[in-house]
Amino acid sequence: MKVAEIDARKRNIMNSPKVGGSCEVDAVPYLRDLGIEISDKKQPIQFTPNFSERVHRWAGYIQGFSAEFVQSIIDDYRQEYDSLHILDPFAGCGTVLVQSKLSGYPSVGTELNPLLAFLADVKVNSWAVSPRALVTMYEALARNIRKPSPAFLKSGKQFKPAILKELSCINGAIDSIKARGKNQKRLKDLLRLAFSSILIECSNLKRTPCLGYSRSKVVDAGAPWRLFGQKVHQIANDLKTIQNGFKESIAVESKVVCANSMEYQHQRPFNLAITSPPYMNGLDYVMNYKIEMAWLGFTSDHKQAKKIKDSMVVCDNVSKALIRNFSQSDSRYTNDWIDDITHNIRRGIQRRGNYRRPDMPFIVAKYFDDLHRVMRNVVVSLNPGGRFVLVIGDSLIADVYVPTDLILAKIGQELGLKIEKIEKEETGVPVKCGVIVYVRL
Ligand SMILES: C[S@@+](CC[C@H](N)C(=O)[O-])C[C@H]1O[C@@H](n2cnc3c(N)ncnc32)[C@H](O)[C@@H]1O
């Protein structure tokens, strides 16, 4: 493996005394307790293939799962219900919603990052827009109105001067469109989506999946207008395909709610929930999207961004104050597995002498408390007999194996779900990614 390919996660695993250990062995006592065996999942679940799939490719999202995987779940269960009504409590940029709509089923997604909720909404609620009108609106854009780059970002470092000037012109041009009526608003939103999706490509940054500077990247002076034009034409072509091949899907209801899934109560019941929650020591879903969020006006300062981040399912980049408050609360969910694991993590941190987040045991405890809240909401939103498919990876924290999938399986059981099966996808490291299928009793 080349050094450049070793990310922080892999380095952490390689430095761990657990190298050579395996999730298969570590998971045994938990599986015995649950009384279940794990089977192999043959199908990859990562988002990457979506970069070439119609609609999904409008705004790529490394953290998403593959359209093909979502489709296989829909296909597995469509015969079992008179009709499907599908929920995704962590909608991201809308993979589940897009596939549901293409299959002719209504769906609702909740997503707390307003940028991602916007992208998901535009991806599913613009299918009736005329592709010709979109290209005409793009071609009529004024090229000389500049909107300053977001004040709180280090735009001068993130973009070359000529690129920054061009991006400011595209943003100014889109902003100056006076959208009258719903249709015009949809057209404008498609242009905003197209603009957001070229920002990282035009920058000195890369997202792999964390946002960082790329020394080797070369962006030519004309890139912003060229890439923006290409994106608009790609969207127009996909709209044509949908309007020719998926006419019946256009009117199918797809709703995106920008809300916290730990709190949001759905009005109508569902019979299928498909989701992939944030992974435990995973990503900061706000700071990694701060460029697009700021340029599109979804956040205007760090304080606002931090507030959204601290409301999400916890990651290891949240504020220390949030974790301190959590550690002092006595009304949190836990179970004996979580207690054991957090205790071992505390000992692992002591053994190592230092750790990026000494409060990691509480971050882990909060992660399960957060997911318990979300799962409780999903369970009350499911009809009896309804299915809940959850995709999650496990973790290695301070040399302690955390079988996140199995802990969530156990939480599901406690909440009144029956585990129908757990499948695993190989990840090539001593951790695995599990697909849990529950049935509501
Ligand atoms: C793994 S991603 C989901 C990706 C999605 N399956 C897709 O393919 O686009 C998890 C998402 O959960 C969102 N999220 C985190 N905490 C949330 C919360 N409390 N309520 C709603 N969404 C949340 C994050 O912003 C992130 O987009």
The ligand as an ORCA input file, in Angstrom:
! r2SCAN-3c Opt
* xyz 0 1
  C     -24.001      8.162      6.255
  S     -24.797      9.666      5.881
  C     -26.230      9.128      4.989
  C     -25.992      9.049      3.507
  C     -27.203      8.642      2.702
  N     -27.504      7.256      2.926
  C     -26.961      8.869      1.213
  O     -26.743      7.888      0.469
  O     -26.934     10.021      0.769
  C     -25.500     10.149      7.402
  C     -26.261     11.477      7.346
  O     -26.917     11.706      8.588
  C     -27.014     13.112      8.788
  N     -27.326     13.321     10.216
  C     -26.503     13.230     11.288
  N     -27.173     13.426     12.427
  C     -28.474     13.639     12.092
  C     -29.663     13.865     12.848
  N     -29.627     13.935     14.172
  N     -30.831     14.009     12.186
  C     -30.864     13.934     10.825
  N     -29.763     13.736     10.054
  C     -28.574     13.581     10.674
  C     -25.658     13.621      8.300
  O     -25.702     14.971      7.946
  C     -25.397     12.701      7.116
  O     -25.806     13.309      5.917
*
